[in-house]
Amino acid sequence: MDRDVVSDRAHLEAGSVAPRLDPQEFADLALTLRAAHTVEQTADQVVEHALTALGADHGGIVLLLGGRRPQTVAPSSDLVVALDRAQFELQDGPSYDDGWRDRTVASQSLEQDPRWPAWACVAGRHGIAALLAAQLTGSDNGHLGALNLYWDTEVTFTTDDLAYVSIFATHAAVALAASVQQVQLNTALDTRKVIGQAQGILMERHRLSTEQAFEVLRRYSQDHNLKLRDVARELVDTRRLPGRGDGRR
């Protein structure tokens, strides 16, 4: 797609880092992101576009999925992983700033920014001087995570930069939410299939009804503190319940 991409370092230091707001660009971008098949592919495209369009030196996405520990996806370098790990361990940094909900956070000079003192010290040791962090919010207003972009030199961000990143993050969040939903759907369908196969094995082996076979799996799952899908998967793969010789109750 044709883009008015700003990547010249002298221009970055002088002012706006964002290309002009082009509705057609965002329309094309939305189609490109929706064409990705996995969460990782979607995230890779989001970060790649952000780095190119905004001239950032490093970038990545922090995802919050199902209450699990935040995870870094599509990092442009190991440095991004280290910066995120420092946020997780210190519980300090833009991703832990309660004041930024539903907006983009900018720090033109981390060295002089008082908001995240502990994490800023780590970022400084890695040579990071400035950042933009855009929250990724799903269609249900759920917090998916954040797009984090970093610069090695101090940058004067403009209102146009913040507007561009905000719009871009909205499109990115929609695409990522769709990818996550598809993964969850596929996982649920696979789980149902495996449980059905496990029920079939127990029904044939012990002459049980569908309900009785499911009850065997459910009770075994509870008694052994195992997830139901893991019990079913073990039975399908090995023809044995976990820790049992022949799948008998």
C-alpha positions as a Markdown table, in Angstrom:
| # | Residue | x | y | z |
|---|---|---|---|---|
| 1 | Met | 0.0 | 0.0 | 0.0 |
| 2 | Asp | 1.2 | 3.6 | -0.6 |
| 3 | Arg | 2.0 | 5.3 | 2.7 |
| 4 | Asp | 3.5 | 8.6 | 3.6 |
| 5 | Val | 5.9 | 7.0 | 6.0 |
| 6 | Val | 8.1 | 9.2 | 8.1 |
| 7 | Ser | 11.3 | 7.4 | 9.1 |
| 8 | Asp | 14.1 | 10.1 | 8.7 |
| 9 | Arg | 15.9 | 10.4 | 12.0 |
| 10 | Ala | 16.4 | 14.2 | 11.6 |
| 11 | His | 12.7 | 14.6 | 11.2 |
| 12 | Leu | 12.0 | 12.5 | 14.2 |
| 13 | Glu | 14.1 | 14.6 | 16.4 |
| 14 | Ala | 12.6 | 17.8 | 15.0 |
| 15 | Gly | 8.9 | 16.9 | 15.7 |
| 16 | Ser | 6.1 | 14.6 | 14.5 |
| 17 | Val | 7.0 | 11.0 | 14.0 |
| 18 | Ala | 3.7 | 10.0 | 12.5 |
| 19 | Pro | 2.7 | 9.9 | 8.9 |
| 20 | Arg | -0.3 | 11.9 | 7.9 |
| 21 | Leu | -3.7 | 10.4 | 8.9 |
| 22 | Asp | -4.9 | 8.6 | 5.8 |
| 23 | Pro | -8.3 | 6.9 | 6.1 |
| 24 | Gln | -7.5 | 4.7 | 3.1 |
| 25 | Glu | -4.3 | 3.5 | 4.8 |
| 26 | Phe | -6.2 | 2.4 | 7.8 |
| 27 | Ala | -8.8 | 0.7 | 5.7 |
| 28 | Asp | -6.1 | -1.2 | 3.9 |
| 29 | Leu | -4.4 | -2.0 | 7.2 |
| 30 | Ala | -7.5 | -3.4 | 8.7 |
| 31 | Leu | -7.9 | -5.8 | 5.8 |
| 32 | Thr | -4.3 | -6.9 | 6.0 |
| 33 | Leu | -4.5 | -7.6 | 9.7 |
| 34 | Arg | -7.8 | -9.5 | 9.4 |
| 35 | Ala | -6.1 | -11.8 | 6.8 |
| 36 | Ala | -3.6 | -13.1 | 9.4 |
| 37 | His | -4.3 | -16.6 | 10.6 |
| 38 | Thr | -2.9 | -16.6 | 14.1 |
| 39 | Val | -2.4 | -14.2 | 17.1 |
| 40 | Glu | 1.3 | -14.3 | 16.5 |
| 41 | Gln | 1.0 | -13.4 | 12.8 |
| 42 | Thr | -1.4 | -10.5 | 13.6 |
| 43 | Ala | 0.9 | -9.2 | 16.3 |
| 44 | Asp | 3.9 | -9.4 | 14.0 |
| 45 | Gln | 2.1 | -7.3 | 11.4 |
| 46 | Val | 1.0 | -4.8 | 14.0 |
| 47 | Val | 4.5 | -4.3 | 15.3 |
| 48 | Glu | 6.1 | -4.2 | 11.9 |
| 49 | His | 3.7 | -1.6 | 10.6 |
| 50 | Ala | 4.1 | 0.6 | 13.8 |
| 51 | Leu | 7.9 | 0.5 | 13.6 |
| 52 | Thr | 7.9 | 1.4 | 9.9 |
| 53 | Ala | 5.2 | 4.1 | 10.1 |
| 54 | Leu | 6.5 | 5.8 | 13.2 |
| 55 | Gly | 10.2 | 5.2 | 12.9 |
| 56 | Ala | 10.5 | 3.6 | 16.3 |
| 57 | Asp | 13.7 | 1.7 | 17.1 |
| 58 | His | 12.1 | -1.1 | 19.0 |
| 59 | Gly | 8.6 | -2.4 | 19.6 |
| 60 | Gly | 6.4 | -5.2 | 20.9 |
| 61 | Ile | 3.0 | -6.1 | 22.3 |
| 62 | Val | 2.2 | -7.1 | 25.9 |
| 63 | Leu | -0.9 | -9.4 | 25.9 |
| 64 | Leu | -3.2 | -10.1 | 28.8 |
| 65 | Leu | -5.1 | -13.3 | 28.1 |
| 66 | Gly | -7.5 | -15.0 | 30.4 |
| 67 | Gly | -6.1 | -13.6 | 33.7 |
| 68 | Arg | -2.7 | -15.2 | 32.9 |
| 69 | Arg | 0.7 | -13.5 | 33.5 |
| 70 | Pro | 1.3 | -10.8 | 30.8 |
| 71 | Gln | 3.3 | -12.2 | 27.9 |
| 72 | Thr | 5.4 | -10.4 | 25.3 |
| 73 | Val | 4.5 | -11.2 | 21.7 |
| 74 | Ala | 6.1 | -10.0 | 18.4 |
| 75 | Pro | 9.1 | -8.3 | 20.1 |
| 76 | Ser | 11.3 | -6.7 | 17.5 |
| 77 | Ser | 14.4 | -7.6 | 19.6 |
| 78 | Asp | 15.5 | -9.3 | 22.8 |
| 79 | Leu | 15.8 | -5.8 | 24.3 |
| 80 | Val | 11.9 | -5.5 | 24.2 |
| 81 | Val | 11.6 | -8.8 | 26.0 |
| 82 | Ala | 14.0 | -7.5 | 28.7 |
| 83 | Leu | 12.1 | -4.3 | 29.1 |
| 84 | Asp | 8.8 | -6.1 | 29.5 |
| 85 | Arg | 10.3 | -8.6 | 31.9 |
| 86 | Ala | 11.5 | -5.6 | 34.0 |
| 87 | Gln | 7.9 | -4.2 | 34.0 |
| 88 | Phe | 6.5 | -7.6 | 35.1 |
| 89 | Glu | 9.1 | -8.1 | 37.9 |
| 90 | Leu | 9.1 | -4.5 | 39.2 |
| 91 | Gln | 5.3 | -4.0 | 38.5 |
| 92 | Asp | 6.4 | -0.5 | 37.4 |
| 93 | Gly | 6.3 | 1.1 | 33.9 |
| 94 | Pro | 3.7 | 2.2 | 31.4 |
| 95 | Ser | 1.8 | -1.1 | 31.4 |
| 96 | Tyr | 1.3 | -0.7 | 35.2 |
| 97 | Asp | 0.2 | 2.9 | 35.0 |
| 98 | Asp | -3.5 | 3.1 | 36.1 |
| 99 | Gly | -3.8 | 6.6 | 34.9 |
| 100 | Trp | -3.5 | 5.7 | 31.2 |
| 101 | Arg | -6.6 | 3.7 | 30.7 |
| 102 | Asp | -8.1 | 4.2 | 27.2 |
| 103 | Arg | -5.4 | 6.5 | 26.0 |
| 104 | Thr | -1.8 | 6.6 | 24.7 |
| 105 | Val | 1.0 | 7.3 | 27.1 |
| 106 | Ala | 4.0 | 9.2 | 25.8 |
| 107 | Ser | 7.4 | 9.9 | 27.4 |
| 108 | Gln | 9.6 | 12.2 | 25.4 |
| 109 | Ser | 12.5 | 11.8 | 27.8 |
| 110 | Leu | 12.5 | 8.8 | 30.2 |
| 111 | Glu | 15.5 | 10.2 | 32.0 |
| 112 | Gln | 13.4 | 13.1 | 33.2 |
| 113 | Asp | 10.1 | 11.3 | 33.6 |
| 114 | Pro | 9.1 | 10.8 | 37.2 |
| 115 | Arg | 6.2 | 8.4 | 36.6 |
| 116 | Trp | 8.1 | 5.1 | 36.6 |
| 117 | Pro | 11.4 | 5.6 | 38.4 |
| 118 | Ala | 12.5 | 2.0 | 38.9 |
| 119 | Trp | 11.6 | 0.8 | 35.4 |
| 120 | Ala | 13.0 | 4.0 | 33.7 |
| 121 | Cys | 16.4 | 3.2 | 35.2 |
| 122 | Val | 16.3 | -0.2 | 33.6 |
| 123 | Ala | 15.2 | 1.3 | 30.3 |
| 124 | Gly | 18.0 | 3.8 | 30.5 |
| 125 | Arg | 20.6 | 1.1 | 31.0 |
| 126 | His | 19.3 | -0.5 | 27.8 |
| 127 | Gly | 19.7 | 2.8 | 25.9 |
| 128 | Ile | 16.0 | 3.7 | 25.7 |
| 129 | Ala | 15.2 | 7.4 | 25.8 |
| 130 | Ala | 11.6 | 7.8 | 24.7 |
| 131 | Leu | 8.4 | 5.7 | 24.4 |
| 132 | Leu | 4.8 | 5.6 | 23.2 |
| 133 | Ala | 2.5 | 3.0 | 24.8 |
| 134 | Ala | -1.0 | 2.5 | 23.4 |
| 135 | Gln | -3.6 | 0.5 | 25.2 |
| 136 | Leu | -5.2 | -2.3 | 23.2 |
| 137 | Thr | -8.9 | -2.5 | 24.0 |
| 138 | Gly | -11.3 | -5.1 | 22.6 |
| 139 | Ser | -14.8 | -4.4 | 21.3 |
| 140 | Asp | -16.2 | -5.4 | 24.7 |
| 141 | Asn | -13.9 | -2.8 | 26.3 |
| 142 | Gly | -11.8 | -5.6 | 27.7 |
| 143 | His | -8.1 | -4.8 | 28.2 |
| 144 | Leu | -6.1 | -6.9 | 25.8 |
| 145 | Gly | -2.8 | -5.4 | 26.5 |
| 146 | Ala | -0.6 | -2.7 | 25.1 |
| 147 | Leu | 1.5 | -1.8 | 22.0 |
| 148 | Asn | 4.9 | -0.5 | 23.3 |
| 149 | Leu | 7.2 | 1.5 | 21.0 |
| 150 | Tyr | 10.7 | 2.7 | 22.0 |
| 151 | Trp | 13.2 | 5.2 | 20.7 |
| 152 | Asp | 17.0 | 5.3 | 21.4 |
| 153 | Thr | 16.9 | 9.1 | 21.3 |
| 154 | Glu | 14.7 | 11.7 | 23.0 |
| 155 | Val | 11.7 | 12.6 | 20.7 |
| 156 | Thr | 9.2 | 15.5 | 20.8 |
| 157 | Phe | 5.9 | 13.9 | 20.2 |
| 158 | Thr | 3.0 | 15.9 | 18.8 |
| 159 | Thr | -0.8 | 15.7 | 19.1 |
| 160 | Asp | -0.8 | 14.2 | 15.6 |
| 161 | Asp | 1.5 | 11.4 | 16.8 |
| 162 | Leu | -0.8 | 10.6 | 19.6 |
| 163 | Ala | -3.8 | 10.7 | 17.3 |
| 164 | Tyr | -2.2 | 8.4 | 14.8 |
| 165 | Val | -1.1 | 5.8 | 17.4 |
| 166 | Ser | -4.6 | 5.9 | 19.1 |
| 167 | Ile | -6.3 | 5.2 | 15.8 |
| 168 | Phe | -3.8 | 2.6 | 14.8 |
| 169 | Ala | -4.1 | 0.9 | 18.2 |
| 170 | Thr | -7.9 | 0.7 | 17.8 |
| 171 | His | -7.5 | -1.2 | 14.5 |
| 172 | Ala | -4.8 | -3.4 | 16.0 |
| 173 | Ala | -6.9 | -4.3 | 19.0 |
| 174 | Val | -9.9 | -5.3 | 16.8 |
| 175 | Ala | -7.7 | -7.6 | 14.7 |
| 176 | Leu | -5.9 | -9.1 | 17.8 |
| 177 | Ala | -9.3 | -9.7 | 19.6 |
| 178 | Ala | -10.6 | -11.5 | 16.5 |
| 179 | Ser | -7.5 | -13.7 | 16.4 |
| 180 | Val | -7.7 | -14.5 | 20.1 |
| 181 | Gln | -11.4 | -15.3 | 19.8 |
| 182 | Gln | -10.6 | -17.7 | 16.9 |
| 183 | Val | -7.9 | -19.4 | 18.9 |
| 184 | Gln | -10.3 | -19.8 | 21.9 |
| 185 | Leu | -13.0 | -21.2 | 19.6 |
| 186 | Asn | -10.6 | -23.7 | 18.0 |
| 187 | Thr | -9.4 | -24.7 | 21.4 |
| 188 | Ala | -12.9 | -25.2 | 22.7 |
| 189 | Leu | -13.9 | -27.3 | 19.6 |
| 190 | Asp | -10.7 | -29.4 | 20.0 |
| 191 | Thr | -11.5 | -30.0 | 23.7 |
| 192 | Arg | -15.0 | -31.1 | 22.9 |
| 193 | Lys | -13.7 | -33.5 | 20.2 |
| 194 | Val | -11.1 | -35.0 | 22.5 |
| 195 | Ile | -13.6 | -35.4 | 25.4 |
| 196 | Gly | -16.1 | -37.1 | 23.0 |
| 197 | Gln | -13.4 | -39.5 | 21.8 |
| 198 | Ala | -12.5 | -40.3 | 25.4 |
| 199 | Gln | -16.1 | -41.0 | 26.2 |
| 200 | Gly | -16.3 | -43.3 | 23.3 |
| 201 | Ile | -13.3 | -45.3 | 24.5 |
| 202 | Leu | -14.9 | -45.7 | 28.0 |
| 203 | Met | -18.3 | -46.5 | 26.6 |
| 204 | Glu | -16.9 | -49.3 | 24.4 |
| 205 | Arg | -14.6 | -50.7 | 27.1 |
| 206 | His | -17.0 | -50.6 | 30.0 |
| 207 | Arg | -20.4 | -50.6 | 28.3 |
| 208 | Leu | -21.3 | -47.2 | 29.7 |
| 209 | Ser | -23.7 | -44.6 | 28.6 |
| 210 | Thr | -22.6 | -41.2 | 27.3 |
| 211 | Glu | -23.5 | -39.6 | 30.6 |
| 212 | Gln | -21.7 | -42.3 | 32.7 |
| 213 | Ala | -18.6 | -42.1 | 30.6 |
| 214 | Phe | -18.5 | -38.3 | 31.1 |
| 215 | Glu | -19.0 | -38.7 | 34.8 |
| 216 | Val | -16.0 | -41.1 | 34.9 |
| 217 | Leu | -13.8 | -38.4 | 33.3 |
| 218 | Arg | -15.2 | -35.6 | 35.4 |
| 219 | Arg | -14.8 | -37.5 | 38.7 |
| 220 | Tyr | -11.2 | -38.6 | 37.7 |
| 221 | Ser | -10.4 | -35.0 | 36.9 |
| 222 | Gln | -11.6 | -33.8 | 40.3 |
| 223 | Asp | -10.1 | -36.6 | 42.3 |
| 224 | His | -6.6 | -36.1 | 40.7 |
| 225 | Asn | -6.7 | -32.3 | 40.4 |
| 226 | Leu | -6.3 | -32.5 | 36.6 |
| 227 | Lys | -8.0 | -30.6 | 33.9 |
| 228 | Leu | -10.8 | -32.5 | 32.2 |
| 229 | Arg | -9.3 | -32.0 | 28.8 |
| 230 | Asp | -5.9 | -33.3 | 30.0 |
| 231 | Val | -7.5 | -36.5 | 31.3 |
| 232 | Ala | -9.4 | -37.0 | 28.1 |
| 233 | Arg | -6.3 | -36.3 | 26.0 |
| 234 | Glu | -4.2 | -38.8 | 28.0 |
| 235 | Leu | -6.9 | -41.5 | 27.5 |
| 236 | Val | -7.2 | -40.9 | 23.8 |
| 237 | Asp | -3.4 | -40.8 | 23.2 |
| 238 | Thr | -2.4 | -43.7 | 25.5 |
| 239 | Arg | -5.7 | -45.6 | 26.0 |
| 240 | Arg | -5.0 | -45.2 | 29.7 |
| 241 | Leu | -6.2 | -42.7 | 32.3 |
| 242 | Pro | -3.3 | -40.8 | 33.8 |
| 243 | Gly | -1.6 | -43.0 | 36.3 |
| 244 | Arg | -3.8 | -46.0 | 35.5 |
| 245 | Gly | -2.9 | -49.1 | 33.6 |
| 246 | Asp | -5.9 | -49.8 | 31.4 |
| 247 | Gly | -8.4 | -47.0 | 31.8 |
| 248 | Arg | -10.6 | -49.0 | 34.3 |
| 249 | Arg | -12.4 | -47.1 | 37.0 |
